[in-house]
Amino acid sequence: MNFLNTLFGFLFIINSFGFAQDELLQSLINDARKNNLQLHAFHHQIESERIKIDQATAWEAPQIGVEFYQTPIRSFPLPMRDGMETDYFIQQTIPWPGKLNAMSKAVENSTRMSEENYRVLEQQIIKDLKYAYYELFFIRQKIRVNLENLKWIESLQETIESQITIGRSKPQDLLRLHIESAKLQAETANLRRDERTAEVMIHTLLNRDVSGSVRTTDSLETVIPLWSADELIPIALENRPELHSMNFNLNMFRAEQTSAKKEFYPDIMLKTVYKNMSNTSKDFWSFMVGINLPFAPWSKGKYDGRVLESEEHILHAEKEIDNMRNMIAYDVRKTLSSLENYRSMTALYRDVTIPQYEQTLKLLLVEYQSGKLDFGMIVDTARMLLIAKLDYQMAKMNCMLALADLEKAVGLSAFEINQRLQ
């Protein structure tokens, strides 16, 4: 009876393992958004591009100068002393109306594209963090299972030793337990190293001191809604930052094309001159207006080429967007299929495989107590049950990983997806 109580207690311990709520994970995600160095670096890149918007709308700097007319060489280094005329001028080139505005729109769209790329990077970092967190959680679950199994083996040793004295067990049974114990201890040591590696990964993503520990909860919530691809694909097409980025890229090329077409309009150059005349009391002012000629036959090809180049960029960007839309739909279908597969696998372990092993072990225990069964069958069946329990936990972890992939494919968290579908 002591043996039965010990083993059933072990089964209860395994059954009690669950999945954690997401409060700690959400806290880690918030820290990653605040502290991740990649995000910090990308933020500065975006700020530098925002500054370019004002640069795009600024005129070229004016020019000022002095011209000396009919100045003898002997007057150097004071040319104004014997010169006939000294002109002081200022000139400014004024771009044709609309040119700078088109250039500004191109830069604005480039900045918006970078902002969407920031979201892409942020979502990838969150996905990597979830992967590391779920891996750490299940490593600790496996360690916990192994430690509880070691305690069960220690308790079972006493039971086997007492049964050996009355002839119901053999010394080989005790040796079998020692071997199982050694295997579990070696596996636990390896898991401890894996645990540390997962913690370092999380600390790195959060820009933390890697010497600290990372908390994980004792249970993971795996209640995942039943979504369909027809529901999720429109949401993904609306929210994927990669697609937003490509649309802004297309708008940038269109603005550049508008700017290229406006290059056919001439820029205006204004020049004002004050003429300081020698040997006379009268000075003069002069004013000049000039334009460049981009439509001249020897320069027109340059501007035609810019328009054609921007047109090819636009066509390329449009095809890339069409391809991205197809890939987004594929990603949603693929990740949703993986999620459903792992969900089915989880149900199979929970509802079929584990109950069958538990029922089989109960029947074997009855036969073993009556002396009709070899102890090796008990150990083998208990090990298979343990493996099934760990596989069940792994299937649930894979569900969460598949959910993280699906969230990345849609561009929203599971909570946000549910809100959109309500």
C-alpha positions in Angstrom: 0.0 0.0 0.0 2.9 2.3 0.7 4.2 1.7 -2.8 0.8 2.5 -4.3 0.5 5.7 -2.4 4.0 6.8 -3.4 3.4 6.1 -7.1 0.0 7.7 -7.2 1.4 10.7 -5.4 4.0 10.9 -8.2 1.3 10.8 -10.8 -0.6 13.6 -9.1 2.5 15.7 -9.1 2.9 15.3 -12.8 -0.8 16.0 -13.4 -0.6 19.2 -11.4 1.8 20.9 -13.8 0.1 23.6 -15.7 0.8 26.6 -17.8 1.5 30.1 -16.6 -0.4 33.3 -16.9 1.2 36.0 -19.0 1.7 38.7 -16.4 5.5 38.1 -16.1 5.9 37.7 -19.8 4.1 40.9 -20.5 6.4 42.7 -18.0 9.4 41.3 -19.9 7.9 42.5 -23.2 7.4 46.0 -21.8 11.0 46.0 -20.6 12.2 44.9 -24.0 10.3 47.7 -25.7 12.0 50.2 -23.3 15.5 48.8 -23.1 16.4 46.7 -26.2 19.5 48.2 -27.8 18.5 47.3 -31.3 15.3 49.3 -30.8 17.3 52.2 -29.3 19.6 52.3 -32.3 16.7 52.2 -34.7 15.0 55.0 -32.9 18.0 57.3 -33.5 17.9 56.4 -37.1 14.3 57.4 -37.4 15.0 60.7 -35.6 17.8 61.4 -38.1 15.4 60.9 -41.0 12.8 63.2 -39.4 15.4 65.9 -39.3 15.9 65.5 -43.1 12.3 66.7 -43.7 13.2 70.2 -42.8 16.4 70.0 -44.9 14.4 69.0 -47.9 12.2 72.2 -47.8 15.1 74.6 -47.3 16.4 76.7 -50.1 20.1 76.7 -51.1 22.2 79.2 -49.3 22.5 82.6 -50.9 25.8 83.8 -52.3 27.5 87.1 -51.6 30.6 88.5 -53.2 32.8 91.4 -54.3 34.0 92.1 -57.8 36.8 94.5 -58.7 36.8 96.1 -62.2 39.9 97.6 -63.9 42.0 97.3 -60.9 45.8 97.8 -61.5 48.1 95.1 -60.2 50.1 97.7 -58.3 47.0 98.2 -56.0 47.4 94.8 -54.5 46.7 94.0 -51.6 44.2 96.9 -51.5 42.3 96.6 -54.8 39.7 99.2 -53.9 42.4 101.9 -53.7 43.0 102.4 -57.5 40.2 100.4 -59.0 37.6 101.9 -61.3 34.6 100.0 -59.9 33.8 97.8 -57.0 30.6 95.7 -57.1 29.0 94.2 -54.1 26.4 91.5 -54.9 24.1 89.0 -53.4 22.3 86.3 -55.4 19.8 83.6 -54.6 18.5 80.6 -56.5 14.7 80.1 -56.0 13.4 76.6 -56.9 10.3 76.3 -59.1 7.2 76.2 -56.9 6.3 72.6 -55.9 9.8 71.1 -56.3 10.8 71.3 -52.6 7.3 70.2 -51.6 7.6 67.0 -53.7 11.1 66.3 -52.3 9.7 66.8 -48.8 6.9 64.3 -49.4 9.5 61.8 -50.5 11.5 62.2 -47.3 8.4 62.1 -45.2 7.4 58.8 -46.8 10.9 57.5 -46.3 10.6 58.4 -42.6 7.2 56.7 -42.3 8.8 53.6 -43.9 11.5 53.6 -41.3 8.8 53.9 -38.5 7.1 50.8 -39.9 10.4 49.0 -40.1 10.8 49.8 -36.4 7.5 48.0 -35.7 8.8 45.0 -37.7 12.0 44.9 -35.6 9.9 45.3 -32.4 7.6 42.5 -33.3 10.6 40.2 -34.1 12.2 41.0 -30.8 9.0 40.3 -29.0 8.7 37.0 -30.8 12.3 36.1 -29.9 11.6 37.0 -26.3 8.5 34.7 -26.2 10.5 31.9 -27.7 13.2 32.3 -25.0 10.6 32.6 -22.3 8.6 29.5 -23.2 11.8 27.6 -23.6 13.0 28.6 -20.2 9.6 27.8 -18.7 9.6 24.2 -20.1 13.2 23.6 -19.1 12.2 24.4 -15.6 9.1 22.2 -15.9 11.3 19.3 -17.0 13.7 19.9 -14.1 10.8 19.9 -11.7 9.5 16.7 -13.1 12.9 15.1 -12.8 13.4 16.2 -9.2 10.0 14.9 -8.3 10.7 11.6 -10.0 14.0 11.3 -8.1 12.1 11.7 -4.9 9.7 9.0 -6.0 12.6 6.7 -6.8 14.0 7.3 -3.3 10.7 6.5 -1.7 10.3 3.5 -4.0 13.8 2.2 -2.9 12.6 1.7 0.6 9.5 -0.1 -0.6 11.6 -2.4 -2.8 14.1 -3.1 0.0 11.2 -4.2 2.3 9.8 -6.4 -0.4 13.1 -8.0 -1.1 13.2 -9.2 2.5 9.9 -11.0 2.1 10.8 -12.4 -1.4 8.4 -10.3 -3.5 11.1 -8.2 -5.1 14.6 -8.9 -6.5 17.9 -7.1 -6.0 17.9 -6.4 -9.7 14.8 -4.2 -9.1 16.9 -2.0 -6.8 19.7 -1.8 -9.3 17.2 -0.8 -12.0 16.1 2.1 -9.8 19.7 3.2 -9.2 20.3 3.3 -13.0 17.1 5.3 -13.5 18.2 7.7 -10.7 21.6 8.2 -12.4 20.0 9.0 -15.7 17.7 11.6 -14.2 20.5 13.3 -12.3 22.6 13.6 -15.5 19.7 14.9 -17.5 18.9 17.4 -14.7 22.5 18.7 -14.8 22.2 19.3 -18.6 18.9 21.0 -18.1 20.4 23.4 -15.6 22.9 24.5 -18.2 20.1 24.9 -20.8 18.2 27.0 -18.2 21.1 29.3 -17.8 21.5 29.8 -21.6 17.8 30.7 -21.9 18.1 33.2 -19.1 21.2 34.8 -20.7 19.2 35.1 -24.0 16.4 36.9 -22.2 18.7 39.2 -20.4 20.5 40.1 -23.7 17.2 41.0 -25.3 16.3 43.2 -22.4 19.8 44.7 -22.1 20.2 43.5 -18.5 23.0 42.1 -16.4 23.2 38.5 -17.4 24.1 37.3 -13.9 20.5 37.6 -12.6 17.7 35.1 -12.7 14.5 35.4 -14.8 11.2 34.7 -13.1 8.6 32.4 -14.8 5.2 31.5 -13.5 4.0 28.0 -12.7 1.4 27.7 -15.3 0.9 28.8 -18.9 -2.5 29.8 -20.2 -3.1 27.9 -23.4 -6.8 28.6 -24.1 -6.4 29.8 -27.7 -9.5 30.9 -29.7 -10.5 29.0 -32.9 -9.7 31.4 -35.7 -10.1 30.8 -39.4 -7.8 32.0 -42.1 -10.6 33.9 -43.8 -11.0 35.9 -40.5 -7.3 36.6 -40.0 -6.0 37.3 -43.5 -7.9 40.6 -43.9 -6.7 41.7 -40.4 -3.1 40.8 -41.4 -3.3 42.7 -44.6 -4.5 45.7 -42.7 -1.9 45.5 -39.9 1.4 44.0 -41.0 4.0 46.7 -40.7 6.0 45.1 -43.6 3.2 45.9 -45.9 2.8 49.4 -44.5 6.5 50.0 -45.0 6.3 48.9 -48.6 3.3 51.2 -49.3 5.3 54.1 -47.9 8.2 53.1 -50.1 5.8 53.2 -53.1 4.6 56.6 -52.1 8.2 57.8 -51.8 8.9 56.7 -55.3 5.8 58.5 -56.5 6.8 61.7 -54.8 10.3 61.3 -56.3 8.7 61.0 -59.8 6.7 64.1 -59.2 9.9 65.9 -58.2 11.6 64.5 -61.3 8.9 65.9 -63.5 9.1 69.3 -61.9 12.8 69.4 -62.8 11.7 70.3 -66.3 10.6 73.7 -64.9 13.4 76.2 -64.6 14.8 77.5 -61.3 15.0 81.2 -60.9 18.2 83.1 -60.0 18.0 86.6 -58.6 21.0 88.8 -58.3 21.3 92.3 -56.8 24.5 94.4 -57.3 25.6 97.6 -55.7 28.2 99.4 -57.9 30.7 101.6 -56.1 32.1 103.8 -58.8 35.5 105.6 -58.5 36.1 109.2 -59.6 32.5 110.0 -59.4 30.0 110.8 -56.7 27.3 108.6 -58.2 27.0 104.9 -57.4 24.5 102.5 -59.0 22.3 99.5 -58.3 21.7 96.7 -60.8 19.3 93.7 -60.7 19.5 90.5 -62.7 17.0 87.7 -63.2 18.0 84.4 -64.8 16.8 80.8 -65.2 18.4 77.5 -66.0 17.2 75.6 -69.1 16.6 71.9 -68.2 14.7 71.4 -71.5 17.8 72.3 -73.6 18.5 69.4 -76.0 21.9 68.7 -74.5 20.5 68.4 -70.9 16.9 67.2 -71.4 18.0 63.5 -71.5 19.2 63.7 -67.9 15.8 64.8 -66.7 13.9 62.4 -69.0 16.1 59.6 -67.5 15.1 60.5 -63.9 11.4 60.3 -64.8 11.8 56.9 -66.4 13.9 55.7 -63.6 11.3 56.6 -61.0 8.6 55.0 -63.1 10.5 51.7 -63.0 10.9 52.1 -59.2 7.2 52.5 -58.9 6.4 49.4 -61.0 8.9 47.4 -59.0 7.4 48.5 -55.7 3.9 47.7 -56.9 4.9 44.2 -57.8 6.7 43.8 -54.5 3.5 44.8 -52.6 1.4 42.3 -54.6 3.9 39.6 -53.7 4.0 40.6 -50.0 0.2 40.4 -49.9 0.4 36.9 -51.2 3.1 36.0 -48.7 1.2 37.4 -45.8 -1.8 35.3 -46.7 0.5 32.3 -46.9 2.1 33.0 -43.6 -1.3 33.3 -41.9 -2.4 30.0 -43.3 0.8 28.2 -42.5 1.1 29.4 -38.9 -2.6 28.8 -38.3 -2.2 25.2 -39.6 0.8 24.7 -37.3 -1.2 26.0 -34.4 -4.1 23.7 -35.1 -1.8 20.7 -35.5 -0.2 21.4 -32.1 -3.6 22.0 -30.6 -4.7 18.5 -31.9 -1.5 16.9 -30.6 -2.1 18.5 -27.2 -5.7 17.1 -27.0 -4.4 13.7 -28.1 -1.9 13.5 -25.3 -4.4 14.9 -22.7 -7.4 12.8 -23.7 -6.0 9.6 -25.1 -2.3 8.8 -24.6 -1.8 9.9 -21.0 -5.1 8.3 -19.7 -4.2 5.0 -21.4 -0.8 4.9 -19.8 -2.3 5.8 -16.4 -4.9 3.0 -16.7 -2.3 0.5 -17.8 0.0 1.4 -14.9 -2.8 0.9 -12.4 -3.5 -2.5 -13.8 0.2 -3.4 -13.7 0.5 -2.2 -10.1 -2.3 -4.6 -9.1 -0.6 -7.5 -10.8 2.8 -6.5 -9.3 1.4 -6.4 -5.8 0.1 -10.0 -6.3 3.5 -11.2 -7.4 2.4 -11.9 -11.0 4.5 -9.2 -12.8 8.1 -8.4 -13.1 9.1 -5.0 -11.7 10.7 -4.0 -15.0 7.3 -3.6 -16.5 6.4 -1.1 -13.8 9.5 1.0 -14.4 9.1 0.9 -18.2 5.5 1.9 -18.0 6.1 4.7 -15.5 8.9 6.0 -17.7 6.6 5.9 -20.8 4.0 7.8 -18.8 6.6 10.4 -17.7 7.7 10.8 -21.4 4.1 11.2 -22.4 3.6 13.9 -19.7 6.7 15.7 -20.9 5.6 15.4 -24.6 2.3 16.8 -23.5 4.0 19.8 -22.0 6.1 20.2 -25.1 3.1 20.1 -27.3 1.5 22.9 -25.2 4.7 24.9 -25.5 4.7 24.4 -29.3 1.1 25.7 -29.2 2.4 28.9 -27.6 5.3 29.2 -30.0 2.9 28.7 -32.9 0.7 31.4 -31.4 3.7 33.7 -31.3 4.3 32.9 -35.0 0.7 33.6 -35.8 0.8 36.9 -33.9 3.8 37.9 -36.0 2.1 36.8 -39.2 -1.0 38.9 -38.4 0.9 41.9 -36.9 -1.2 41.9 -33.7 -1.2 40.2 -30.4 -3.8 37.5 -29.7 -5.7 39.9 -27.4 -5.8 42.6 -30.2 -6.9 40.0 -32.7 -9.9 39.0 -30.5 -10.8 42.7 -30.2 -10.8 43.1 -33.9 -13.0 40.1 -34.4 -15.6 41.1 -31.8 
